Amino acid sequence: MCSLFDRDSRELLVLAVALSVLLAQDQDEAAIGKMAAFFTIVGDTLALFVLQPNLFRDCRSLCLPESRQTDEEEKEETVSG
């Protein structure tokens, strides 16, 4: 999924507009407003993770089951050194 965001900014803009059109199709204003608020929160949270990487690690540890945490930590250790 990361390679999706390695594209030119114009391509990302076209992709975002196309996705927005698809999501909004056959939806009323209330549903579109809820989706807009949801994706705003997602974007703001991603921006916050960039500014505070430790917050991402803390949130990830809350969201992943313990067995997956161990697997993820082992992968990180293998990759980092």
Summary of the structure (lengths in Angstrom):
residues: 81
radius of gyration: 17.1
end to end distance: 24.0
largest distance: 51.1
contacts: 148
relative contact order: 0.05
helix: 86%
strand: 0%
